Amino acid sequence: MTVDMETQELNIVTGALGYTGKYITKRLLSIGKKVKTLTGHPNRPNPFGNQISVAPFHFGNPAELRRALQGATTLYNTYWVRFPYGQVTYDTAVVNTKILINAAKEAGIRRIVHISITNAAEESPFPYFRGKGILEKAIIQSGISYALIRPTVIFGHEDILINNIAWFLRNLPVFAIPGDGDYRLQPVFVEDVAGIAVNAGQSNDNVTVDAVGPEIFRYEELIRLIADRVQSKARIIHLRPGLAFFLSKCIGYMVNDVVLTRDEVAGLIENLLVSENPPTGKTRLSDWLNQHADTIGTKYASELNRHYR
């Protein structure tokens, strides 16, 4: 049986050539949806070939952005920045996303599925979480049907944080934990996030959903688990958060990347990467590590290379 591409429902995914957006796109294609991506890197290799169409964001030209969105029913938005770099700041990302929301409304988008973060709040003292909170409010006030998906730390193939923790444990003699390491986090598998997002896209209800895995770890517990799986010989030590962040900057110069941000350290220590709600993801990080112990952390994953170069 062949699917008529002209009659398929069109879904827009921002960042389908990236990480989370790629898995959302895979899930949509698997259920027979037509997909178009908006991206800041339209010339990057397209793993989907002619299965999807590709267009640039056009944040500076709202009329062109609106035309790129026309004909679609649902917008899956993964656009954000992990940290400020060059001319791109959190404020820039907020402004750009608001332009996208307005263009979606003018283009007749029925529903927005927005990837946010756990404990996003516009009154947060941390710029990353504050920006996410501001955008959640903008989507709610847009009048468009919405689902706000709030993941914690996303793990899986091509992830950066868990992979690079493993890389450091494999390659450095010492691994520093900020503070006492007793703060918690609740990692979620990227394919579970994609499934939660796509399921939410099929509904009409306005919802906010924490996308969180079934396991909660103390940070030190997680580091020691990864160290055990990759057979690390690194000495694990504790440092004051400020000193640990300074050390991460020094290592960043060595690998030519931003290893850790102040908001990430603060978010961890304040337990912002854990949910009080029941888990919505099914994949256990501990099981996934067992299955991929031979490959995780064998190559360093550069955030700067992925998004800015």
N, C-alpha and C positions, 0 to 999 in steps of 0.2 A: 504494500500500500504506500503510495506517495503522498506527501503533504503539499498542498497548494500554497506556495509562499505568498501569493497575493492575498489569500484570505486568512493567513495566520495573524493572531493578535500580536501587535508590535510592543515590545518592552524595551525601554532605555535603561542601560546599565552604565553608570559612570565608572571608568577605570577597569573595564573588562580585560585590558592588557596588563593589569597589575596583579594584585594578590587576592583580596577578598572578592573583588568584582569578577575575577576569572571564575571562581567557584560558583558564584551566583549565576553567571552566564552558562556554565556547564549544566547547572540544574534546570535552568529555564529551557535550554535546548533539548534536554532529555525528556521534557514533558510537552514538546512540540510547539514552543513559543518562538516567535521571530524576535531577534535581538539586534539592537543597534547600540553601539557604545559611543559615548563622548569621552574624550581623553585629552590630557595635556601633552601626550606623546604619540600623535597619530602616525608617525613614521617608524615606530617600533615594530618588531616582528609580531605578527598576528597569529597566535596558536590556533585560531578557529578558521583561518582561511576565508573562504566565501560564505561560511555559515553565518557570519555577522557583517554588518556594515559599520564603518568607522568614520567619525567626524570629530573635529577639534571642538573645544569648549566654547570659544568665542565669548568669553566673559566681557570683553571690551566692546562687543557688538550684540546687545540684547535682542535686536530684531533677528539677526542671523541665528542666535541661540534658540529663539522661539521657533524659527523655521525648522531647525534640526530636531526639535521635539514634537512637531506636529504629526498627527497620525498615530501617536503612541497612547496606550491606555495607562501604563504604569511606569513610574520612574524609580529605579533602585539606585540610591545615591550612596556611593562610598567615598566621594571626594572629601579630602581633608589633608592636613599636613601634620606630620609627627612632631616637627620642630621648625622654628623659623630659620630661614636660610636665604641669604642675599636679600632680594626685594620681597620675598614671600614671607609673610608673618601670619600669626593666628588671626589678626584683624583682617588681613587680606583674604584669608580663607573664609572668614565669616561674611565679608562683603560679597565675595564671589558666589558663595552658596546662596545668599539672599537673592542675587541676580538670577541664579538658576531656579529658585523657588518661584519667583515672579514670572519668569519665562514659561515655566511649566504650567502655571495657572492660566496664562494668556494662551498657551497652546492647547488647552483643553485636557491636560493630563488628569485622569480620574483619581489616581492614587499615588502617593509617595511612600516608598519604603526607605527609611533613612537609617544608615548605620551610625550610631552614636557611641556612647560608652557608658558603662555602669557609673551611677552616681553623678551624672552630668547635672550641673546646676548653674544658672546664670549668676548666682551670688557666690560661687566658689572662689576662693583666693588663688586658685591655680589656673593660669590662662588656658591650658588645654581643656580642662573640665568646664571652665566658664564659657569658652567659645562653643563647646558642644551644647551647653545648656541654653545659650542664646539662640542657637539654631533650632533646637527642639521647640522653643516658644514660637519662633517665626513660622515653623511648619504648622503648628497647632492653630495659629492665628490666620494662616493663609486661606482657610476654608476648604482646602483639598482634603479628601479622605487620606488618613495617614496610619502608618505603623512605624513606631520608633523602636529600633532594635539596638539593645545596649549590651555589646559584648565586653568581656574583660580582656585578658591576654589571649590572643588567638594563636594557636599552634597548628602546625601541619607542614607539609612540603612547601618550601620556599619561605617559611616564616623567618623573621629576623631575630626576635628576642630570644626564644628558646634555642634556636640554632647557634646564635653567637655566644650564649652562655656556655654551651657545649664546646664551642671552638676555643674559648678562653680556657676552659678547664682542660682541654687537650693540649694546649700550646703554651700556657704560662705557668710558672712555678708557684704563683700565689693567686688566689681569688679572694677579693675583698667583699664582704657583706656589709652594707650600710646599717649602722645601728645594731640592735640586738638580734635582728632576723626573725623575731617572733610575729611580725605582721603577716597577714594572710593574703593569698590570691587564689583565684578559682579559674584556671585555664580552660578554654573552650576550643574544640576542634573546628578548623575552618569549614569543613564540609557540613558540620552541624549548624554553624552560623548561616551558611548558604541555604540549608533546608528550612531553618526558622524564618529567614527573610522571604524566601519564595512562597512558603505556606501563608505567611502574613499578607503577601501580595495578592493572594486569591480571595481574600476576605474584604468586606466592606466596613468592618468595625474599626473605629479609632482605638488603637492599642499602643501600650508601651510594654515591651517585653525584654527582660534581662536574658541575654544569650550567654549562659554560663554552664560549665561542665559539671560532672557529678562528683569531682574531687576538690577538696579545699586543702591547700598546703600552707604551712608556715614557710616563709621564704627560705630560711636556712634548710628546712626539710627538703624543699624542692631542689635547691642547689646540690645537696648531698645525694639526692636521688639521681640527678643527671650525672654527677661525678662518678657514682657507682656504675651507671650504665655504660659510660664511655671509658671506664677504667682509668680515670684521671689520677695522677699522682700529685696534683696541685695541693698546696697547703691552703686550707680555708680559714680566713681570719676575719675579725670584726674591726671595723673602723667607724669613727664618727661620720655621720652622713655627709657633712661638708667635705671631709677629707676623702671619703670614698668617691664623691662626685669629682673632686679635683684629680684623683688618680685616673678616673674614667676619661677625663679630658686628655690627660697625658697619653693614655693608651690610644685615644682617638687620633692623636697626631701620628702615632705609629702606624695605624691601619688606614689613615686618611679618611676618617668617617666620624660621625657623632655617635658615640657608643651609648650614652645615657643622657637624659635631660633632667633638669631640676624637678620638673613636673612629674616625671616618672618615678623619681626617688620619693618625692613627697606623696604622690598618689599611693605608692606601695605602703609607706610607713603609716599613712592615715587610713589604711584598709579600704581604699576606694575601688580596688579591683576584686571585690568579692560581693556577693549578693545575699540579701536576707531572704530571697524568694527561693522556691524549689528549683532544682537544676532543670534546664530545658535542653541541654545537650546530653548525648548518651555516651560519647567516646571518652574513655579514661586516658588521661595523659600517661599514667604509669604503664598501661598496656601498650600504648603507641610507642613509648620509649623502648620497651622491650622488643618491639617489632623492628625498630629502626635504629637500634644502638650502633650498628656498624657504619651508618651513613650520616647521622646527625652530627653537625659540627665539624665535618671533615673539610668544609670550605667556608671561609668567612663570607657573610652576606652583607654587602654595603648598602646602607640606606641612601647615602648620597648618590651612588651609582644608579640605584634603582629609580630614584625620583628627581634628581637634580642635574644629572650629567648626560 
